[in-house]
Amino acid sequence: MKNGAKYYILFTVMLLCCFVVDILSGAVAIPVKDIFNSIFASNSLPDTLQNSFVKDIVLDFRLPKAIVALMAGVGLSVCGLQMQTLFRNPLADPYILGISAASGLGVAIFVMGGSLLGIDMSHPFFQIFGIAGAALAGAFLLTLLIISLSNKLKENLSLLIFGIMAGSVASAIISLLQYFTSAASLKTYVIWTMGSFAGLGKLQLAILSVMVVAGLLLSIYNIKDLNALLLGEQHAAAMGLDVKAIKIRILIATTLLAGSVTAFCGPIGFIGIAVPHISRFIFRNANHKILLPASAFIGAIVMLLADIISQMPGSGSVIPINTVAALLGIPVILYIIIKNRV
């Protein structure tokens, strides 16, 4: 058996174990038997208060949260891999083009701008889709702007600089809104920036799933083009590939993945930078046919581990996902920086 196949078997086992442990973790201790019964035999369980309580916790909270963590890890890691290849920058991540900042600006305008204008945010539609819709709108509007500029800006460095500038402008506007908004609106926005996998309803989970799957399928379609870009854009053009079309496909895939995850889970950093490098370190290979599925597996495992750690086993406290992701990702990033300097 080849080493690659062994790694994928190991990743599958680790992913299943982390998924199960994540469902088992929480402030309320539930026996393993009751959890599995609530998932696989919920219709045959006696209709008692205890069984109803367990089913509510497992089916409406823990299971969806674990699924969201898995999809977030896959989406951010695959985004990071494509961004690092497109910009040929080891520290590029899903938000290198300002997608995170644009999503944050959308949420800030919705939450804090609405408060300043006196708009009632208590309507059920706003409660369910308001923040996520605003974040997605910000991400997609910026992507459309970048795509329109990509025909005029010939170099990737120019796109990179534009993304950084767009992020700075978004941050400045957000700071201005924070200065004038109410304490309640500011708290809502700050909580969103901390990141969370919980609180998604069935319809929200379905929307997130569709967007992540669509972005992942487009990323798989991009594999051949990503391998060509490893040798440079001129080489890709010499092979008869449409480099501009490749850029647009990568941007769309990145926005679908990073935009949807940011919208429903908040801005989660560092994972998109770190996981692709972990994949390269394990497989010692630059082929995206290997790196893309490896990054997806490892990203899912890391995000499930982050969700497990965030729940602080043995206590009722929950650490923000963004904090845990930073603690897991920063050591890898520091290693990359030190290695490149040496």
Backbone torsions as a table, in degrees:
resi	resn	phi	psi	omega
1	MET	NA	131.1	-179.2
2	LYS	-67.8	154.4	-179.7
3	ASN	-60.0	-37.6	180.0
4	GLY	-60.4	-44.1	179.4
5	ALA	-63.8	-37.8	178.3
6	LYS	-62.7	-41.5	179.9
7	TYR	-63.8	-42.6	-178.7
8	TYR	-66.3	-35.8	174.9
9	ILE	-64.3	-43.5	178.3
10	LEU	-62.2	-43.5	179.0
11	PHE	-61.5	-40.5	179.9
12	THR	-62.7	-44.1	179.1
13	VAL	-64.3	-44.8	179.3
14	MET	-62.4	-40.8	-179.3
15	LEU	-63.4	-45.0	178.7
16	LEU	-63.4	-42.4	179.9
17	CYS	-63.9	-45.9	179.8
18	CYS	-64.1	-37.7	179.9
19	PHE	-63.8	-44.4	179.6
20	VAL	-66.2	-45.0	-179.6
21	VAL	-63.0	-37.6	178.9
22	ASP	-62.8	-39.6	178.1
23	ILE	-69.4	-33.4	179.6
24	LEU	-73.7	-24.9	-174.5
25	SER	-79.3	145.0	177.3
26	GLY	159.2	171.2	-178.4
27	ALA	-66.9	-30.0	-180.0
28	VAL	-99.5	121.3	179.3
29	ALA	-77.6	121.0	179.4
30	ILE	-123.4	130.0	179.0
31	PRO	-58.1	146.1	-178.8
32	VAL	-57.5	-41.0	-179.5
33	LYS	-59.6	-43.2	-179.0
34	ASP	-66.8	-35.5	179.3
35	ILE	-66.1	-46.3	-179.5
36	PHE	-67.7	-35.3	176.5
37	ASN	-65.6	-38.9	-179.1
38	SER	-67.8	-27.4	-179.8
39	ILE	-86.5	-47.8	-171.2
40	PHE	-100.4	-18.2	-177.7
41	ALA	-136.1	37.4	-174.9
42	SER	-65.3	-32.9	-176.9
43	ASN	-74.4	-23.3	-176.8
44	SER	-94.9	-2.8	-179.3
45	LEU	-77.0	144.9	175.1
46	PRO	-59.5	142.6	-177.1
47	ASP	-82.3	76.4	178.8
48	THR	-111.2	164.9	-179.5
49	LEU	-62.2	-39.6	-179.8
50	GLN	-64.1	-47.1	179.8
51	ASN	-64.3	-38.8	178.0
52	SER	-64.5	-39.0	178.5
53	PHE	-63.8	-45.3	-179.8
54	VAL	-64.8	-44.2	-179.6
55	LYS	-62.9	-39.0	178.5
56	ASP	-62.4	-43.8	-178.8
57	ILE	-67.2	-47.0	-174.3
58	VAL	-74.5	-52.3	-172.3
59	LEU	-78.4	-31.7	-176.1
60	ASP	-98.2	-13.3	-176.9
61	PHE	-128.4	-64.2	-171.1
62	ARG	-69.3	-46.3	-179.4
63	LEU	-63.4	-49.6	176.1
64	PRO	-59.4	-37.6	-179.6
65	LYS	-64.0	-40.6	178.4
66	ALA	-66.7	-38.9	178.1
67	ILE	-64.6	-42.2	178.3
68	VAL	-63.4	-42.5	177.7
69	ALA	-59.8	-42.7	179.0
70	LEU	-61.4	-49.2	-178.5
71	MET	-65.7	-36.7	178.4
72	ALA	-63.1	-43.2	178.9
73	GLY	-63.0	-43.3	178.5
74	VAL	-63.4	-49.4	-175.7
75	GLY	-62.7	-48.9	-177.1
76	LEU	-67.4	-37.4	-178.4
77	SER	-69.6	-44.0	178.5
78	VAL	-65.8	-36.2	174.6
79	CYS	-60.8	-48.1	-179.2
80	GLY	-58.8	-42.1	179.0
81	LEU	-60.3	-45.3	-178.6
82	GLN	-68.4	-38.5	179.3
83	MET	-66.2	-40.7	179.5
84	GLN	-65.0	-34.3	177.9
85	THR	-74.9	-44.0	-178.1
86	LEU	-62.8	-45.4	-176.5
87	PHE	-94.2	-4.2	-179.3
88	ARG	51.7	44.5	-177.1
89	ASN	-129.8	119.4	-176.9
90	PRO	-67.5	-14.6	-179.2
91	LEU	-106.2	12.0	175.8
92	ALA	-73.9	146.8	179.9
93	ASP	-142.4	178.8	-176.3
94	PRO	-57.5	-19.2	-174.5
95	TYR	-107.2	16.7	-175.9
96	ILE	-65.8	-25.7	179.5
97	LEU	-93.9	11.4	178.0
98	GLY	85.7	13.6	-178.6
99	ILE	-62.2	-42.6	179.5
100	SER	-62.5	-45.1	-179.4
101	ALA	-64.9	-38.1	178.9
102	ALA	-66.4	-40.0	175.9
103	SER	-63.3	-44.3	178.3
104	GLY	-60.9	-38.5	178.4
105	LEU	-65.9	-40.6	177.3
106	GLY	-59.5	-44.6	178.7
107	VAL	-66.0	-42.3	-179.4
108	ALA	-61.7	-43.2	178.9
109	ILE	-64.5	-40.8	-179.4
110	PHE	-67.3	-49.9	-174.6
111	VAL	-76.4	-55.3	-174.1
112	MET	-84.9	-35.3	177.0
113	GLY	-67.2	-39.8	177.0
114	GLY	-62.1	-38.5	178.4
115	SER	-64.5	-41.5	-179.7
116	LEU	-66.2	-31.2	-179.7
117	LEU	-87.3	-3.8	178.2
118	GLY	78.4	21.9	-179.7
119	ILE	-78.7	135.7	-179.9
120	ASP	-79.6	113.4	-178.4
121	MET	-92.7	9.5	-176.3
122	SER	-83.0	-6.5	179.2
123	HIS	-61.6	139.3	-177.8
124	PRO	-54.6	-36.5	179.9
125	PHE	-62.8	-44.0	178.7
126	PHE	-65.3	-38.6	-178.6
127	GLN	-64.9	-37.1	-175.2
128	ILE	-85.6	-46.2	-171.5
129	PHE	-116.8	-4.8	-173.7
130	GLY	-58.5	-59.2	-176.7
131	ILE	-65.7	-46.7	-179.3
132	ALA	-63.0	-42.6	179.7
133	GLY	-64.5	-40.2	178.7
134	ALA	-65.6	-40.4	178.8
135	ALA	-65.1	-43.7	178.5
136	LEU	-64.4	-40.6	179.2
137	ALA	-61.3	-44.2	178.0
138	GLY	-61.0	-44.1	-178.6
139	ALA	-65.2	-45.2	-176.8
140	PHE	-72.2	-34.4	177.2
141	LEU	-64.9	-41.2	177.9
142	LEU	-65.9	-39.1	179.1
143	THR	-62.9	-42.3	177.3
144	LEU	-61.2	-38.8	178.1
145	LEU	-66.2	-42.2	-180.0
146	ILE	-65.9	-40.9	179.0
147	ILE	-62.4	-40.8	178.6
148	SER	-65.8	-34.0	178.9
149	LEU	-79.2	-24.1	-175.7
150	SER	-62.9	-24.3	177.8
151	ASN	-75.7	-22.4	-179.4
152	LYS	-97.5	-32.3	-179.8
153	LEU	-92.4	113.4	-173.3
154	LYS	-78.3	-32.0	-174.5
155	GLU	-100.9	145.3	177.2
156	ASN	-64.3	-29.7	179.8
157	LEU	-61.1	-36.8	178.7
158	SER	-65.6	-40.6	176.4
159	LEU	-63.8	-39.4	179.7
160	LEU	-62.9	-46.0	179.5
161	ILE	-63.1	-41.5	178.5
162	PHE	-61.7	-42.3	178.6
163	GLY	-61.3	-41.8	178.7
164	ILE	-65.0	-42.2	179.0
165	MET	-65.7	-41.0	178.5
166	ALA	-62.1	-39.1	177.3
167	GLY	-64.7	-38.6	179.1
168	SER	-67.0	-40.9	178.8
169	VAL	-64.8	-43.3	178.9
170	ALA	-60.9	-43.2	179.6
171	SER	-63.0	-37.9	179.1
172	ALA	-65.2	-42.8	179.3
173	ILE	-66.1	-39.7	178.2
174	ILE	-61.7	-43.2	178.3
175	SER	-60.9	-39.2	179.2
176	LEU	-64.9	-42.8	178.5
177	LEU	-65.1	-38.7	178.9
178	GLN	-63.0	-33.7	-177.8
179	TYR	-67.3	-36.3	-173.8
180	PHE	-98.2	-14.4	-172.2
181	THR	-78.9	171.7	178.2
182	SER	-78.8	163.4	-178.9
183	ALA	-64.1	-38.1	-178.7
184	ALA	-65.6	-43.9	179.1
185	SER	-66.9	-39.7	178.3
186	LEU	-62.5	-41.5	178.3
187	LYS	-62.4	-42.2	178.7
188	THR	-59.9	-43.2	-179.4
189	TYR	-67.7	-44.4	-179.1
190	VAL	-62.0	-41.0	178.2
191	ILE	-61.5	-40.7	177.5
192	TRP	-61.6	-40.6	-178.7
193	THR	-66.5	-20.3	179.8
194	MET	-74.2	-22.6	178.1
195	GLY	84.3	139.5	178.5
196	SER	-162.3	145.4	176.6
197	PHE	-99.0	-2.6	-174.3
198	ALA	-96.0	164.9	171.4
199	GLY	90.4	4.7	179.9
200	LEU	-86.6	131.6	174.7
201	GLY	-80.5	177.4	-177.1
202	LYS	-63.3	-41.3	-179.8
203	LEU	-68.1	-41.5	177.1
204	GLN	-62.7	-41.9	178.5
205	LEU	-63.8	-37.8	179.0
206	ALA	-65.7	-42.9	179.0
207	ILE	-63.3	-45.3	178.3
208	LEU	-60.6	-43.4	-179.0
209	SER	-61.9	-45.2	-179.5
210	VAL	-62.1	-43.3	-178.0
211	MET	-69.0	-40.9	179.1
212	VAL	-67.2	-42.3	178.7
213	VAL	-64.1	-42.7	178.7
214	ALA	-62.1	-44.8	178.0
215	GLY	-64.6	-36.6	179.6
216	LEU	-69.3	-40.7	178.1
217	LEU	-63.7	-40.9	177.5
218	LEU	-66.7	-35.6	177.4
219	SER	-65.5	-39.3	176.6
220	ILE	-63.8	-39.8	176.8
221	TYR	-62.2	-29.1	-177.7
222	ASN	-80.6	-5.8	-171.8
223	ILE	-55.3	-48.9	-178.7
224	LYS	-60.5	-42.8	179.8
225	ASP	-67.7	-37.1	177.8
226	LEU	-63.8	-39.4	177.0
227	ASN	-63.9	-36.9	178.4
228	ALA	-67.6	-36.0	-179.4
229	LEU	-69.0	-18.2	178.3
230	LEU	-60.3	-29.3	-178.9
231	LEU	-93.7	2.9	177.6
232	GLY	107.2	156.2	-178.0
233	GLU	-67.7	-34.8	179.4
234	GLN	-64.0	-40.4	178.1
235	HIS	-65.2	-41.2	179.0
236	ALA	-62.9	-41.2	178.0
237	ALA	-65.8	-37.6	178.9
238	ALA	-65.3	-25.5	177.8
239	MET	-80.9	-0.1	178.3
240	GLY	90.2	12.6	-179.2
241	LEU	-88.3	146.4	177.3
242	ASP	-87.3	99.0	-174.3
243	VAL	-63.4	-40.0	179.9
244	LYS	-62.2	-42.0	178.6
245	ALA	-65.0	-37.2	177.9
246	ILE	-62.4	-45.8	178.9
247	LYS	-57.8	-44.4	-178.3
248	ILE	-63.9	-41.3	178.8
249	ARG	-64.4	-40.0	178.7
250	ILE	-65.8	-41.5	179.1
251	LEU	-63.1	-41.7	179.6
252	ILE	-66.0	-44.0	178.6
253	ALA	-61.6	-42.3	179.7
254	THR	-63.5	-42.1	-179.2
255	THR	-68.0	-40.9	177.7
256	LEU	-59.5	-44.5	-176.5
257	LEU	-77.4	-59.3	-176.7
258	ALA	-68.6	-38.7	-179.5
259	GLY	-63.8	-43.9	-179.6
260	SER	-68.5	-42.9	179.3
261	VAL	-64.0	-44.1	178.9
262	THR	-63.3	-39.7	-178.3
263	ALA	-62.5	-46.0	-173.4
264	PHE	-93.9	-19.7	-176.4
265	CYS	-118.5	-9.9	-175.1
266	GLY	91.5	168.8	-179.6
267	PRO	-74.1	112.2	-179.0
268	ILE	-111.9	113.9	-175.4
269	GLY	-98.4	174.0	170.3
270	PHE	75.6	-34.0	-178.6
271	ILE	-64.5	-40.7	179.9
272	GLY	-64.3	-27.7	177.1
273	ILE	-81.0	-46.1	-168.5
274	ALA	-75.4	-43.9	-170.8
275	VAL	-62.4	-45.1	177.7
276	PRO	-57.3	-34.7	178.6
277	HIS	-71.6	-34.8	174.7
278	ILE	-62.5	-40.4	178.6
279	SER	-63.0	-44.5	179.2
280	ARG	-64.8	-37.5	-179.7
281	PHE	-65.6	-38.7	-177.9
282	ILE	-73.5	-45.5	-172.5
283	PHE	-93.9	-16.2	-179.6
284	ARG	52.3	45.8	-174.6
285	ASN	-147.4	144.5	179.7
286	ALA	-103.6	-1.4	-178.5
287	ASN	-69.8	125.1	-177.4
288	HIS	-72.0	-16.9	173.4
289	LYS	-63.7	-26.2	177.4
290	ILE	-96.1	-44.6	-173.3
291	LEU	-69.1	-37.1	-176.1
292	LEU	-65.4	-51.7	176.9
293	PRO	-65.2	-33.9	178.5
294	ALA	-64.5	-43.9	178.6
295	SER	-63.1	-38.9	179.1
296	ALA	-62.8	-46.2	179.3
297	PHE	-62.4	-51.4	-175.9
298	ILE	-65.3	-40.4	178.6
299	GLY	-60.9	-42.1	178.4
300	ALA	-63.7	-42.6	179.5
301	ILE	-63.3	-45.3	-178.5
302	VAL	-63.2	-42.1	-179.1
303	MET	-68.8	-35.8	175.5
304	LEU	-65.8	-41.1	176.4
305	LEU	-62.6	-41.2	178.4
306	ALA	-61.9	-39.6	179.5
307	ASP	-67.8	-37.9	177.4
308	ILE	-63.9	-46.5	-179.1
309	ILE	-65.1	-37.3	-176.0
310	SER	-64.1	-22.5	-177.2
311	GLN	-84.6	-2.9	176.3
312	MET	45.6	75.2	-178.3
313	PRO	-48.9	132.6	179.1
314	GLY	96.9	-3.6	178.5
315	SER	-138.5	167.2	179.4
316	GLY	-92.0	4.8	-177.1
317	SER	-85.7	153.7	177.7
318	VAL	-130.0	123.8	177.9
319	ILE	-83.8	138.4	176.6
320	PRO	-56.2	138.4	-178.5
321	ILE	-59.2	-36.9	-179.7
322	ASN	-59.4	-37.4	179.4
323	THR	-66.6	-46.3	-179.2
324	VAL	-65.3	-42.0	179.3
325	ALA	-61.1	-39.3	178.1
326	ALA	-64.4	-43.5	-179.8
327	LEU	-63.8	-32.8	178.8
328	LEU	-80.8	-34.1	-173.5
329	GLY	-90.0	-31.9	-175.9
330	ILE	-59.6	-43.4	178.1
331	PRO	-56.8	-38.4	178.7
332	VAL	-66.3	-42.2	-179.9
333	ILE	-64.5	-41.6	177.2
334	LEU	-61.7	-39.7	177.3
335	TYR	-61.8	-41.8	179.7
336	ILE	-61.7	-45.4	-178.6
337	ILE	-62.6	-47.4	-179.3
338	ILE	-62.9	-42.3	-179.3
339	LYS	-63.2	-43.8	-179.4
340	ASN	-68.1	-31.7	178.0
341	ARG	-71.7	-34.8	178.3
342	VAL	-75.1	NA	NA
